[in-house]
Amino acid sequence: MRSISPVYVHSIKDMNDNTGHSWHMEGLRVLIKKPEHAKPPFSHPFRTDSYWVLLVMDDSLTIQLNGEEHVVKKNDLLIIPPHMVRQSDGAANNCKAACVAFTPEFLLDTGLSQRHIELFEFLLNSRSTHLHLDPDDASRFMTMIALLQEKNFARDHHHPFSADVVRHFFNVFQFELAGLYHKYSNQKKAVHDHKEEILWRFLGLLSKHIKSERSLLFYANRLYVTPKYLTQTVKKLTGKTAGKYIDDLVIVEAKSLLRDPSLTIAQVADLLYFSDQFFFSKFFKRYTGTTPSDYRKGV
């Protein structure tokens, strides 16, 4: 009887650069594989909690996504959504490639995808996206990836704005990625099935109403579905529930406001429509493990 390989689960924290560098941002990894490196570290089937943006600059590699084989050749760009089962080709020793991995939470935390959701809806596809770039575009994008890697290496722990620098470089990377997608995709807009459309519209509503609305029922009513259906749909496509998305985005908004020293914690609570500062602080600590005041001190 043929044995079935287990599907491992690797978080983004399992992706470490061979140099042993630490990273500024926990939700972002930028790995550049050179031809002389050994076989890829993940040669068995696995899932992960992060998006992968994979760019091949020389030779080719083979990767299986949900059991379907993809040959990624020179100047090819592959965008892989979270939770897709993937397995890399251990024979691609001559391949030069780069992988930018980032979690949905990190993507939301930058704020860019919320403000320009129509540009980034292709990230909501449950399928992978495979594009072939011309050499100049591939080279420029590789330069952007190398800069992002350099900025995310935590070499200088005393730089007061290192996290902000990484966020800004990642925003530039997002715009470059969106530009390449819209340039090379054969369709002007991503085509979604019904469930993907629900997810896209749900995230669009979140970006507009998250400061004032935290009720799952509110979003379900706006989408003309039941809360149960909304939760199941979001969970199936992203790996986490609609309620978790709501809570995560509230925390993203809270952190953004707390980074503004001109606002008191009571004002932040008021802007997020909490009844008072006590309930806001309790909510924030439950999801982050720290109080708003301690978070502000560490920024």
N, C-alpha and C positions, 0 to 999 in steps of 0.2 A: 504494500500500500504506500502510495506516495505521501511523504510528509509535507505538511504545509508550514512555510516559514512564518514565525510570529510577526505581527506588526508592532514594532516598538513605537513608543511615543517619546520624542525628543523635544524639549523646550528650547527656546532660542539660547538659553544659558549654556546648553551643551555644545554650542558652536563656538569654538575658541580658535584664535589664530595660532599658527604653528610657532610664532615667535614668543608666545607666552604673554603678550601685552594684556593689560587690563583695559577696560572700556569706560568712556565717560557715561554713555547712555545704556541702561540695561536692556531696553527694547530694540536695540539696533546692533547689528553685526555686519561688517563689511570684510569679506574674505576674498583674497586674490590668489588663485592657484597658478603657480608657475610650472612649466613642463617637467622640471626635475623633481617635483614633489612626489611623494609616494601616492598610493591609491587613495581615493576619497575616503573620509572617515566613516561614511554611512553607506556601506555596501549591502546592507540588509533592508528589507521593506520597513518603512517607518512613516509616522505622521509627525507633524510639527505644528506649533501654535503661531507660526509666522508666515508672512508672504515671502517668496523668494523671487528676486529679479536677477536672472542669470544671463550673463553676456559672455559669449565665446569669441576670443580674439584670434585664436590660431588652432588649427587641427579641428577636432570635433569630439563630442562626447555623446553617450547614449544614456538616457534616463527614462525609467518607466514611471508613468503617472496613472494611478488607479489601474495598473496592469497593461496600459497602452504604451507602446514603445515610441519614444521621440528621439530622433537623431538631431542634435543641435550642432550646426556647422559654424564655420568661421563667419563672424559678423551677424550671427543669429542672436536674437533677444527672446528669452522665454520668461513669462510672468506666471508664477504658480501660486494659487490661492492657499490659505491655510487649510490644514486638515486633509489635504489630498495625500493619498498613499504614494510615496515616492521611493525609488531605489536607483542609486547611481551606478554607473558602469565603472567597475574597478580597473578596467584596462586602459583608461584614458590618460596614460602617463605623459603623453606628448602634448596634451591640451593646455593652452593658457586660457583661463576663464576667471570671471569675477562673479561673486554672488553677494547681493545686498539683501539681507534678511531683516524684516521689521515686523513687529506685532501689530495687530489692529489697534491696540491701546496706544502704542507709540504714534501710529498714524493719526489717531484722533487727537492726541495730546499736542501735536504741532498746530492744529487748528486749520491748516490750509485746506484739507479735504472737506471740512465742514463749510467753509466760506465759498468754495468753488466746486461743489459736489457734482455739478454737471460735467466738469472736466475729468473727474476721477471715477465716474460710474463704472468704467471698465474693470476696476478693482473688485467690483461686486460680483463678477462672473464666477460661477462655481466651476467653470472649466479653465484650463490654462490658455494662455495667449502666446502664439509663436510668430515672431516677426523676423524678416530678413532685412537688415539695414545696409545702406551703402557704406563703403569703407570709411569715408570722412565722418559720417554720423556716428558710426561705431567707435571710431578713434576718439571723437570728442566726448562721447558718453563714457568711455573708459577713463578718460582724464578726470571727468566729474566724479566717477566712482573712487578713483585713487585719492582725490582730494578729500572726499567724504571719509574714507578710511583713515587718512592721516589726522583729520580733525577729531575723529572718534577715539583714537588711541589716547589713553589717559597718561600721557608722558608728563605733562605739567599739571600737578595737582594744585598749584598755587594760582593758576590763571583764574581771575574772579568771574569771567564770563564764558568759561569753556562750554558749559551746557547750552548756553544761548547760541554760541557759534555753531555747535553741532546741529541744533534745531534749524538755524537759518540755512546751513549747507544742505540739510535734508529737504527743506522746502524747495531749494533750487533743484535738487535731484528729482523731486516730485514733478515739478513743472517740465523738466527735461524729459522725464518718462512719459508724461501725458502728451507732450508735443510729439514724441516719436510714435506713440500709439496712434494718435490722430493723423499723423502723416502717412504711416505705413499700413494702417488698417484699411481694408477694402470697404468698410462701412463708416458712414459719418457718425452714427451713434451705435453703441453696443446694443445687441439684440438680446433681450432677457426672456426667459420663460416666466410664467406667472409668479412663481415663488421668488425668483430674483427681482422681479418688478416690485413685489411687496417689500422686499428687503431694501431696495434702493429708495422707495418712497418713504419707508419708515425712517431711514437715516436722514433723508431730507427734512422730514418733519422734526426729528430730533434736533437738527442744527438750528431750526427756527424757534422751537418752543421749550428747549431743555431748561432754560432758566426759570420758567414759570410752571411747567407741567412735568410731573414725575409719575403720573398715573398711567399704568399700562392700558387701562380702559380708554383713556383719552386718545391714545395713538391708534388703538384697535378700531374705535368708532370712526376716526378720520380715514381709515383705510377700508372701512366697511367689511371688517372681518371680526371674528371673536378673539378675545385675548388668548384663548388656548391655541387657536390656529396661528396667530401671530407669533407666539412663543415657540411653537413647534417648527414653524417655517424658518425663523431666524436661527434657531438651534441647529437645524439640519444643514443650513448653508454656511454657518460661521463657527459652530461648535459651542456657542454660548447663547443663553436665553435673551429675549428682548428686555426683560427686567434687568439683567446684568448689564446690557448695553446702556440702559437708562442710568443706572447707578454709576457706571464707569464714566459716562459723559458728564454727569453732575460733578464727579470728582475732578475731571479735566477742567471744567469751568471754574470750580473752586480754587484749584491750584493756580490757574491763570490769574484770577482776581487777587489771590493772596500774594502773588508776586508783585502786585502794585502797592508800594509802601504808603501811598496816599489814602488807602482805604483801611478803615478799622475792620476788625473781625466781625463786629456787629453789622457794619455796612455790607460786608460780603454776604453774611447770612440773609440780610434783607434783600439784596440783589438777586439771590437765589430762591427767594420766596419761602425761606424757613420761618417758622413762627417766632423763633428767637435764637439768640446766639448759642444757648445751651443745646438745643436740638441739632443745630448745625454742627457744633463741635462733637457731639455724640456720634452723629452720622459720619463725619469725616474720620474720626478715630477708628470707628468700626471697619471702615474700608481701607484705611491706609496704615493703621497701627500707630499713628502719631496724632497729636492735637494740631489744630490750625496754627496756634502760636509757635509750637515747636517746628512745624514745617516751614513757617516763615523765617525762623531763625537760621534754618539750614540752607535756605535758598541763596 
